[in-house]
Amino acid sequence: MATTPAPPQAPPKPTWDPPSAAPFPWLRPTIRIRLTLLYGGMFLIAGILLLSIIYLLAAQALNPGSDLPFKITSGSVTSDTCNLPTKATPEVFNTAMNDCVNEQRQHALDSLLSRSLLALLGLAVIAFAFGYAMAGRVLSPLGRITRTARAVAGSDLSRRIELDGPDDELKELADTFDDMLERLQRAFTAQQRFVGNASHELRTPLAINRTLLEVHLSDPGAPVELQQLGKTLLATNERSEQLVEGLLLLARSDNQIVERKPVDLAEVAGQAIDQVHAEAEAKGVRIHGERASAVVQGNGVLLERIALNLVQNAVRYNVPEDGWVEVTTELQHGQAVLTVTNTGPVVPAYEIDNLFEPFRRLRTERTGSDKGVGLGLSIVRSVARAHGGHIYAQPREGGGLVMRVTLPL
């Protein structure tokens, strides 16, 4: 690449990140945790009620504070527990005896309450642990359903739950889910068959038209008017081919990538820059940026399409003079990041979402210019999602956009 003057100061790189998972996933209020709390809470409430009833019945039976059912009239009584007077009148002796017995009754009730509370606490721990184990056993079919759903989310529509066991609500849910997967698989198979047929049926006539037009344009004796008409038709045909290729790529990239290989985003970005370099020089747009190695697992062709579409858009939708495009790759927070920043027209923030819709451009509904077919950013978003990544767009201060693609390593 030819040496160019130093580019203008680029804007600060965006620092936003996709929302991360909860810092304490084990505190998530799962159904298992809620069932455990329900089981343990019900046992704890029942235990407290039972303990209260036993305590009240015991207190009523012992009846602390009441008089003794007997009285001492003569003689003496000794005790190792109570401090009884050795020489006293029967009335004083009976009062001391009554206080001692009431104190022992209250001590017995307090001992019953404390030991019952300790026993209840131990049983509550056992009940919560048992409830947690039972909830896990009861909800194990749901875990199987969840694992199957995750496998299906990875485009493995052949997976089925095939849940065994009693014919209860969970088995009914699993069977319904299996039926839904069967219908989805048939629908996706039909879609793939249609895409394959459309690929052949749409490409063949366009290729024939292009060949006929090129043969006609190669005739030096053709009139100028026909030459001009042929060039116009050839450009229209080329635009139709791009539209078909974009639609087919968009349809294919909506699914997850099954076959993955190590791909360096820096290398992919460099190849995209090489392909757009001539167009950038013709428009007077400078391309720069540091590209650190960022290896991800994915499809190299589709990832190159991400970089190519972003760089092409950044070059084509730029300012007429002294425009620039910054392309960087880096590793950040355990993710590979491709960032494409450019100068260009001011983009309102409320228009950002429309840019990712098919056949939508800034302040227009359908494609109508020679800059593309209106599928570039739609393909970028679709391919990024197929790789488990995301694309974020942010208006750049002073005009232009900051496009940031994050992909898992």
ZAROMAR-153028 format. One line per field, with one value per residue (C-alpha): residue number from 1; residue in three letters; chain; x, y, z. Coordinates in Angstrom, 3 decimals. Example, Ala and Ser with C-alpha at 12.3 -4.5 7.8 and 13.67 -1.06 7.14 Angstrom:
REM residues 2
resi	[1, 2]
resn	[ALA, SER]
chain	[A, A]
u	[12.300, 13.670]
v	[-4.500, -1.060]
w	[7.800, 7.140]
This chain:
REM residues 409
resi	[1, 2, 3, 4, 5, 6, 7, 8, 9, 10, 11, 12, 13, 14, 15, 16, 17, 18, 19, 20, 21, 22, 23, 24, 25, 26, 27, 28, 29, 30, 31, 32, 33, 34, 35, 36, 37, 38, 39, 40, 41, 42, 43, 44, 45, 46, 47, 48, 49, 50, 51, 52, 53, 54, 55, 56, 57, 58, 59, 60, 61, 62, 63, 64, 65, 66, 67, 68, 69, 70, 71, 72, 73, 74, 75, 76, 77, 78, 79, 80, 81, 82, 83, 84, 85, 86, 87, 88, 89, 90, 91, 92, 93, 94, 95, 96, 97, 98, 99, 100, 101, 102, 103, 104, 105, 106, 107, 108, 109, 110, 111, 112, 113, 114, 115, 116, 117, 118, 119, 120, 121, 122, 123, 124, 125, 126, 127, 128, 129, 130, 131, 132, 133, 134, 135, 136, 137, 138, 139, 140, 141, 142, 143, 144, 145, 146, 147, 148, 149, 150, 151, 152, 153, 154, 155, 156, 157, 158, 159, 160, 161, 162, 163, 164, 165, 166, 167, 168, 169, 170, 171, 172, 173, 174, 175, 176, 177, 178, 179, 180, 181, 182, 183, 184, 185, 186, 187, 188, 189, 190, 191, 192, 193, 194, 195, 196, 197, 198, 199, 200, 201, 202, 203, 204, 205, 206, 207, 208, 209, 210, 211, 212, 213, 214, 215, 216, 217, 218, 219, 220, 221, 222, 223, 224, 225, 226, 227, 228, 229, 230, 231, 232, 233, 234, 235, 236, 237, 238, 239, 240, 241, 242, 243, 244, 245, 246, 247, 248, 249, 250, 251, 252, 253, 254, 255, 256, 257, 258, 259, 260, 261, 262, 263, 264, 265, 266, 267, 268, 269, 270, 271, 272, 273, 274, 275, 276, 277, 278, 279, 280, 281, 282, 283, 284, 285, 286, 287, 288, 289, 290, 291, 292, 293, 294, 295, 296, 297, 298, 299, 300, 301, 302, 303, 304, 305, 306, 307, 308, 309, 310, 311, 312, 313, 314, 315, 316, 317, 318, 319, 320, 321, 322, 323, 324, 325, 326, 327, 328, 329, 330, 331, 332, 333, 334, 335, 336, 337, 338, 339, 340, 341, 342, 343, 344, 345, 346, 347, 348, 349, 350, 351, 352, 353, 354, 355, 356, 357, 358, 359, 360, 361, 362, 363, 364, 365, 366, 367, 368, 369, 370, 371, 372, 373, 374, 375, 376, 377, 378, 379, 380, 381, 382, 383, 384, 385, 386, 387, 388, 389, 390, 391, 392, 393, 394, 395, 396, 397, 398, 399, 400, 401, 402, 403, 404, 405, 406, 407, 408, 409]
resn	[MET, ALA, THR, THR, PRO, ALA, PRO, PRO, GLN, ALA, PRO, PRO, LYS, PRO, THR, TRP, ASP, PRO, PRO, SER, ALA, ALA, PRO, PHE, PRO, TRP, LEU, ARG, PRO, THR, ILE, ARG, ILE, ARG, LEU, THR, LEU, LEU, TYR, GLY, GLY, MET, PHE, LEU, ILE, ALA, GLY, ILE, LEU, LEU, LEU, SER, ILE, ILE, TYR, LEU, LEU, ALA, ALA, GLN, ALA, LEU, ASN, PRO, GLY, SER, ASP, LEU, PRO, PHE, LYS, ILE, THR, SER, GLY, SER, VAL, THR, SER, ASP, THR, CYS, ASN, LEU, PRO, THR, LYS, ALA, THR, PRO, GLU, VAL, PHE, ASN, THR, ALA, MET, ASN, ASP, CYS, VAL, ASN, GLU, GLN, ARG, GLN, HIS, ALA, LEU, ASP, SER, LEU, LEU, SER, ARG, SER, LEU, LEU, ALA, LEU, LEU, GLY, LEU, ALA, VAL, ILE, ALA, PHE, ALA, PHE, GLY, TYR, ALA, MET, ALA, GLY, ARG, VAL, LEU, SER, PRO, LEU, GLY, ARG, ILE, THR, ARG, THR, ALA, ARG, ALA, VAL, ALA, GLY, SER, ASP, LEU, SER, ARG, ARG, ILE, GLU, LEU, ASP, GLY, PRO, ASP, ASP, GLU, LEU, LYS, GLU, LEU, ALA, ASP, THR, PHE, ASP, ASP, MET, LEU, GLU, ARG, LEU, GLN, ARG, ALA, PHE, THR, ALA, GLN, GLN, ARG, PHE, VAL, GLY, ASN, ALA, SER, HIS, GLU, LEU, ARG, THR, PRO, LEU, ALA, ILE, ASN, ARG, THR, LEU, LEU, GLU, VAL, HIS, LEU, SER, ASP, PRO, GLY, ALA, PRO, VAL, GLU, LEU, GLN, GLN, LEU, GLY, LYS, THR, LEU, LEU, ALA, THR, ASN, GLU, ARG, SER, GLU, GLN, LEU, VAL, GLU, GLY, LEU, LEU, LEU, LEU, ALA, ARG, SER, ASP, ASN, GLN, ILE, VAL, GLU, ARG, LYS, PRO, VAL, ASP, LEU, ALA, GLU, VAL, ALA, GLY, GLN, ALA, ILE, ASP, GLN, VAL, HIS, ALA, GLU, ALA, GLU, ALA, LYS, GLY, VAL, ARG, ILE, HIS, GLY, GLU, ARG, ALA, SER, ALA, VAL, VAL, GLN, GLY, ASN, GLY, VAL, LEU, LEU, GLU, ARG, ILE, ALA, LEU, ASN, LEU, VAL, GLN, ASN, ALA, VAL, ARG, TYR, ASN, VAL, PRO, GLU, ASP, GLY, TRP, VAL, GLU, VAL, THR, THR, GLU, LEU, GLN, HIS, GLY, GLN, ALA, VAL, LEU, THR, VAL, THR, ASN, THR, GLY, PRO, VAL, VAL, PRO, ALA, TYR, GLU, ILE, ASP, ASN, LEU, PHE, GLU, PRO, PHE, ARG, ARG, LEU, ARG, THR, GLU, ARG, THR, GLY, SER, ASP, LYS, GLY, VAL, GLY, LEU, GLY, LEU, SER, ILE, VAL, ARG, SER, VAL, ALA, ARG, ALA, HIS, GLY, GLY, HIS, ILE, TYR, ALA, GLN, PRO, ARG, GLU, GLY, GLY, GLY, LEU, VAL, MET, ARG, VAL, THR, LEU, PRO, LEU]
chain	[A, A, A, A, A, A, A, A, A, A, A, A, A, A, A, A, A, A, A, A, A, A, A, A, A, A, A, A, A, A, A, A, A, A, A, A, A, A, A, A, A, A, A, A, A, A, A, A, A, A, A, A, A, A, A, A, A, A, A, A, A, A, A, A, A, A, A, A, A, A, A, A, A, A, A, A, A, A, A, A, A, A, A, A, A, A, A, A, A, A, A, A, A, A, A, A, A, A, A, A, A, A, A, A, A, A, A, A, A, A, A, A, A, A, A, A, A, A, A, A, A, A, A, A, A, A, A, A, A, A, A, A, A, A, A, A, A, A, A, A, A, A, A, A, A, A, A, A, A, A, A, A, A, A, A, A, A, A, A, A, A, A, A, A, A, A, A, A, A, A, A, A, A, A, A, A, A, A, A, A, A, A, A, A, A, A, A, A, A, A, A, A, A, A, A, A, A, A, A, A, A, A, A, A, A, A, A, A, A, A, A, A, A, A, A, A, A, A, A, A, A, A, A, A, A, A, A, A, A, A, A, A, A, A, A, A, A, A, A, A, A, A, A, A, A, A, A, A, A, A, A, A, A, A, A, A, A, A, A, A, A, A, A, A, A, A, A, A, A, A, A, A, A, A, A, A, A, A, A, A, A, A, A, A, A, A, A, A, A, A, A, A, A, A, A, A, A, A, A, A, A, A, A, A, A, A, A, A, A, A, A, A, A, A, A, A, A, A, A, A, A, A, A, A, A, A, A, A, A, A, A, A, A, A, A, A, A, A, A, A, A, A, A, A, A, A, A, A, A, A, A, A, A, A, A, A, A, A, A, A, A, A, A, A, A, A, A, A, A, A, A, A, A, A, A, A, A, A, A, A, A, A, A, A, A, A, A, A, A, A, A, A, A, A, A, A, A, A, A, A, A, A, A, A, A, A, A, A, A]
u	[0.000, 1.314, 2.530, -0.051, 0.130, -0.567, -4.309, -6.226, -6.709, -9.223, -12.019, -11.643, -12.508, -15.842, -15.625, -19.113, -19.434, -22.311, -24.148, -22.333, -23.785, -24.763, -21.717, -23.300, -25.190, -25.873, -28.071, -30.348, -33.906, -34.226, -37.247, -35.138, -34.161, -37.745, -39.049, -36.358, -37.384, -41.024, -40.393, -38.083, -40.314, -43.403, -41.510, -40.196, -43.668, -45.134, -42.293, -42.801, -46.532, -45.916, -43.306, -45.671, -48.463, -46.165, -44.796, -48.268, -49.512, -46.428, -46.760, -50.432, -49.636, -46.824, -48.738, -45.850, -46.859, -49.555, -49.433, -48.210, -50.838, -49.476, -48.278, -45.770, -47.326, -44.484, -41.037, -38.292, -37.355, -33.902, -33.045, -29.824, -31.534, -33.568, -32.254, -34.806, -34.665, -33.768, -35.591, -38.759, -42.473, -44.530, -45.904, -42.427, -41.219, -44.203, -43.608, -39.940, -40.926, -43.494, -40.979, -38.408, -40.830, -42.073, -38.484, -37.840, -41.007, -39.872, -36.388, -37.924, -40.008, -37.002, -34.940, -37.745, -37.983, -34.222, -33.687, -36.747, -35.469, -32.084, -33.780, -36.021, -33.005, -31.204, -34.289, -34.818, -31.300, -32.009, -35.373, -33.824, -31.129, -33.693, -35.965, -33.099, -32.333, -35.974, -36.494, -33.496, -34.898, -38.348, -36.926, -34.369, -36.663, -36.686, -32.887, -32.998, -35.446, -33.191, -30.089, -31.976, -33.222, -29.648, -28.500, -31.310, -30.245, -26.904, -28.766, -28.856, -32.515, -32.093, -31.944, -35.006, -35.804, -37.545, -38.395, -39.252, -41.222, -44.826, -47.307, -47.346, -47.202, -43.436, -43.640, -46.485, -44.315, -41.360, -43.517, -44.966, -41.462, -40.366, -43.316, -42.401, -38.788, -39.999, -42.019, -39.141, -36.733, -39.064, -39.474, -35.715, -35.052, -37.574, -35.966, -32.492, -33.839, -35.466, -32.247, -30.327, -32.878, -33.103, -29.311, -29.303, -32.438, -31.457, -27.752, -28.007, -30.068, -28.082, -24.821, -26.197, -27.280, -23.861, -22.120, -24.341, -23.823, -20.049, -19.959, -22.012, -19.772, -16.680, -17.922, -16.001, -18.484, -21.494, -23.082, -22.272, -25.909, -25.969, -22.609, -23.984, -27.180, -25.128, -23.026, -26.172, -27.726, -24.469, -24.378, -28.014, -27.282, -24.272, -26.427, -28.989, -26.206, -25.049, -28.594, -29.033, -25.672, -26.537, -29.953, -28.537, -25.730, -28.234, -30.425, -27.490, -25.917, -29.083, -28.161, -25.348, -21.964, -21.444, -17.912, -15.536, -11.835, -9.333, -9.613, -7.510, -9.634, -6.511, -5.850, -9.504, -9.544, -6.318, -7.795, -10.901, -8.771, -6.800, -10.020, -11.363, -8.023, -8.524, -11.996, -10.736, -7.918, -10.370, -12.549, -9.599, -10.296, -7.355, -7.490, -5.416, -5.521, -3.620, -4.713, -3.600, -3.982, -7.440, -8.097, -11.681, -13.393, -15.631, -16.087, -13.362, -15.459, -18.340, -16.052, -14.290, -17.715, -18.253, -15.017, -15.515, -19.053, -18.098, -15.015, -16.899, -19.690, -17.155, -15.463, -18.589, -20.498, -17.749, -17.056, -16.047, -12.663, -10.086, -12.094, -10.577, -11.447, -9.903, -9.938, -8.703, -8.758, -8.002, -8.749, -10.866, -12.502, -12.127, -13.600, -12.260, -13.256, -13.314, -13.916, -14.480, -14.696, -15.164, -15.821, -19.057, -22.458, -24.048, -26.226, -29.008, -29.043, -32.657, -31.664, -29.104, -31.512, -32.871, -29.402, -29.435, -32.732, -32.644, -33.093, -32.965, -30.581, -30.348, -33.562, -34.729, -36.751, -35.512, -32.216, -31.841, -28.214, -25.089, -23.491, -24.865, -27.941, -28.935, -27.993, -24.482, -25.222, -28.032, -25.522, -22.994, -25.501, -26.705, -23.178, -22.159, -25.162, -24.397, -20.959, -22.448, -21.334, -22.923, -22.531, -22.936, -23.229, -22.728, -22.819, -19.421, -19.136, -18.682, -20.212, -19.752, -20.204, -18.337, -19.105, -17.941, -18.223, -17.569, -17.016, -16.346, -12.925]
v	[0.000, 3.433, 5.710, 8.337, 11.412, 11.033, 10.696, 13.108, 12.349, 9.549, 9.729, 7.823, 4.172, 3.176, 1.453, 0.040, -3.701, -6.105, -6.783, -9.396, -12.200, -11.759, -11.723, -14.365, -16.835, -19.139, -16.403, -16.475, -17.287, -20.546, -22.811, -25.293, -22.658, -21.468, -25.010, -25.624, -22.493, -23.539, -27.062, -25.885, -22.940, -25.131, -27.567, -24.697, -23.202, -26.600, -27.203, -23.829, -24.484, -27.962, -26.630, -23.875, -26.362, -28.715, -25.832, -24.526, -27.997, -28.611, -25.212, -25.870, -29.290, -28.021, -24.824, -22.779, -20.287, -22.459, -23.735, -27.179, -29.913, -30.733, -28.885, -29.682, -29.599, -30.971, -32.455, -31.333, -31.834, -31.602, -30.972, -30.760, -28.563, -26.134, -23.974, -24.821, -23.490, -26.062, -24.396, -22.511, -22.534, -24.721, -21.659, -20.299, -23.761, -24.337, -20.968, -21.790, -25.221, -23.734, -21.200, -23.940, -26.208, -23.326, -22.454, -26.053, -26.047, -22.876, -24.317, -27.460, -25.362, -23.259, -26.395, -27.907, -24.750, -24.374, -28.028, -28.054, -24.982, -26.626, -29.770, -27.705, -25.863, -29.115, -30.624, -27.428, -27.742, -31.369, -30.381, -27.678, -30.076, -32.798, -30.294, -29.155, -32.756, -33.580, -30.397, -31.304, -34.774, -33.450, -30.797, -33.049, -33.464, -29.677, -29.709, -32.271, -30.096, -27.074, -28.912, -30.075, -26.546, -25.239, -27.896, -26.871, -23.244, -24.389, -25.485, -29.160, -29.682, -33.457, -33.556, -34.823, -35.016, -38.428, -38.188, -41.443, -41.852, -41.370, -39.651, -36.414, -32.733, -32.749, -35.658, -33.904, -30.777, -32.803, -34.574, -31.254, -29.832, -32.844, -32.355, -28.698, -29.626, -32.089, -29.386, -26.930, -29.411, -30.011, -26.262, -25.590, -28.508, -27.095, -23.653, -25.036, -26.891, -23.692, -21.718, -24.301, -24.300, -20.508, -20.291, -22.294, -20.819, -17.198, -17.365, -19.221, -16.678, -13.782, -15.462, -16.043, -12.409, -11.208, -13.414, -12.209, -8.572, -8.977, -10.623, -7.786, -5.144, -6.866, -6.202, -3.108, -2.476, -2.032, 1.457, 3.793, 3.847, 0.060, 0.098, 2.537, 0.506, -2.657, -1.072, 0.080, -3.384, -4.974, -2.714, -3.572, -7.264, -6.984, -5.259, -8.091, -10.639, -8.791, -8.718, -12.461, -13.248, -11.007, -12.604, -16.118, -15.238, -13.601, -16.709, -19.049, -16.963, -16.823, -20.269, -21.118, -22.032, -25.782, -26.112, -23.716, -23.116, -20.662, -17.316, -14.231, -11.083, -9.037, -11.090, -10.923, -7.137, -6.815, -8.771, -6.595, -3.445, -4.786, -5.367, -1.878, -0.066, 0.913, 2.292, 4.189, 5.805, 6.806, 8.536, 10.088, 8.141, 7.091, 3.778, 3.287, 1.595, -0.916, -4.511, -6.810, -10.569, -11.741, -15.402, -16.646, -19.904, -19.476, -19.489, -17.501, -16.630, -15.261, -13.370, -11.820, -10.723, -8.901, -6.949, -6.306, -4.984, -2.691, -1.299, -0.852, 1.049, 3.163, 4.119, 4.651, 6.656, 9.130, 12.822, 14.106, 15.420, 14.381, 11.374, 8.523, 5.081, 3.481, -0.331, -1.943, -5.430, -6.305, -8.634, -7.073, -8.706, -12.199, -11.262, -10.443, -6.961, -5.505, -1.747, 0.309, 4.080, 6.569, 10.174, 10.872, 12.485, 13.042, 10.066, 10.669, 8.156, 7.197, 6.090, 3.517, 0.588, 1.210, 0.751, -2.951, -3.667, -5.195, -2.701, 0.222, 3.148, 6.434, 8.381, 5.993, 2.799, 1.025, 0.815, 3.269, 4.181, 2.569, 2.219, -1.248, -3.396, -2.477, -5.793, -5.057, -4.362, -6.926, -9.555, -8.322, -8.613, -12.024, -13.435, -11.993, -13.632, -16.914, -16.794, -15.966, -12.326, -8.892, -5.678, -2.247, 1.049, 4.519, 7.903, 9.535, 13.107, 15.293, 12.772, 9.157, 5.974, 3.699, 0.059, -2.461, -6.236, -8.495, -12.229, -14.914, -16.553]
w	[0.000, -0.924, 1.819, 2.747, 4.937, 8.606, 9.125, 11.312, 14.949, 15.284, 17.817, 21.059, 20.703, 22.125, 25.448, 25.755, 26.119, 25.785, 29.020, 31.062, 33.113, 36.740, 39.074, 41.330, 39.115, 42.055, 43.566, 40.536, 41.696, 39.772, 40.076, 42.030, 44.584, 44.879, 45.356, 47.974, 49.844, 49.557, 50.895, 53.660, 54.551, 54.849, 57.086, 59.188, 59.638, 60.529, 63.002, 64.675, 65.029, 66.448, 68.880, 70.027, 70.661, 72.612, 74.658, 75.507, 76.483, 78.617, 80.291, 80.975, 82.436, 84.643, 85.464, 86.934, 89.596, 91.173, 94.724, 95.618, 95.902, 99.378, 102.445, 105.170, 108.648, 110.746, 110.434, 108.029, 104.352, 102.818, 99.157, 97.109, 94.483, 96.571, 99.339, 102.019, 105.585, 108.199, 111.074, 110.240, 110.755, 108.410, 106.586, 105.770, 104.845, 102.499, 100.787, 100.188, 98.919, 96.527, 95.097, 94.573, 92.707, 90.503, 89.656, 88.619, 86.500, 84.680, 84.207, 82.694, 80.262, 79.272, 78.717, 76.617, 74.495, 73.894, 73.017, 70.778, 68.933, 68.381, 67.142, 64.865, 63.474, 62.698, 61.107, 59.070, 57.622, 56.749, 55.275, 53.058, 51.854, 51.227, 49.485, 47.268, 46.297, 45.655, 43.635, 41.496, 40.920, 40.061, 37.711, 36.013, 32.958, 32.595, 32.538, 29.760, 27.840, 28.335, 27.084, 24.006, 23.360, 23.561, 21.106, 18.779, 19.134, 17.717, 14.535, 15.503, 14.676, 14.676, 18.476, 20.356, 24.053, 23.999, 27.681, 29.456, 32.639, 33.768, 31.513, 33.508, 32.595, 32.022, 29.583, 27.792, 27.522, 26.198, 23.606, 22.474, 22.169, 20.113, 17.757, 17.364, 16.570, 13.951, 12.222, 12.466, 10.938, 8.034, 7.538, 7.609, 5.276, 2.838, 3.195, 2.479, -0.539, -1.760, -1.282, -3.275, -6.087, -6.086, -6.224, -9.449, -11.015, -10.361, -11.125, -14.427, -16.417, -14.989, -15.999, -19.501, -19.763, -18.633, -21.209, -24.058, -23.080, -22.821, -26.251, -27.679, -26.084, -27.483, -31.047, -32.235, -35.069, -32.790, -32.831, -29.981, -28.833, -28.567, -26.786, -24.218, -23.834, -23.398, -20.665, -18.881, -19.115, -17.978, -14.911, -14.169, -14.566, -12.260, -9.667, -9.919, -9.398, -6.311, -4.999, -5.526, -3.902, -0.964, -0.481, -0.626, 1.796, 4.140, 4.060, 4.728, 7.483, 9.602, 10.958, 13.323, 11.882, 12.268, 10.859, 12.583, 12.017, 13.545, 11.732, 12.496, 12.325, 11.590, 8.465, 7.440, 7.874, 5.880, 2.975, 3.021, 2.950, -0.015, -1.957, -1.227, -1.597, -5.244, -4.596, -1.550, -3.568, -6.304, -3.705, -1.871, 1.333, 3.505, 5.366, 8.487, 11.860, 13.992, 13.617, 16.413, 16.108, 17.219, 16.429, 16.590, 15.680, 12.655, 8.913, 7.161, 4.090, 6.140, 8.513, 5.527, 4.290, 7.611, 7.264, 3.531, 3.921, 6.801, 5.046, 1.760, 3.491, 5.368, 2.081, 0.009, 2.616, 3.364, 2.927, -0.550, 0.609, 3.203, 4.306, 6.283, 7.588, 10.666, 10.850, 14.076, 15.562, 19.163, 22.045, 24.756, 27.788, 26.354, 22.983, 19.544, 18.449, 14.933, 14.847, 11.690, 12.126, 9.297, 8.531, 6.735, 6.961, 10.353, 11.295, 13.830, 16.664, 15.947, 12.432, 13.609, 13.873, 10.362, 8.869, 9.778, 8.052, 4.542, 1.691, 4.123, 3.965, 5.726, 5.095, 2.358, 2.272, -0.843, -2.587, -5.361, -5.853, -7.204, -3.777, -3.135, -2.866, 0.693, 2.310, 3.590, 7.244, 7.309, 6.222, 8.783, 11.619, 10.427, 10.106, 13.489, 15.151, 13.413, 15.080, 18.490, 18.268, 18.064, 16.116, 17.673, 15.827, 17.267, 15.533, 15.484, 16.693, 13.644, 11.231, 10.287, 12.264, 14.634, 13.850, 16.428, 15.969, 18.979, 18.512, 21.112, 21.031]
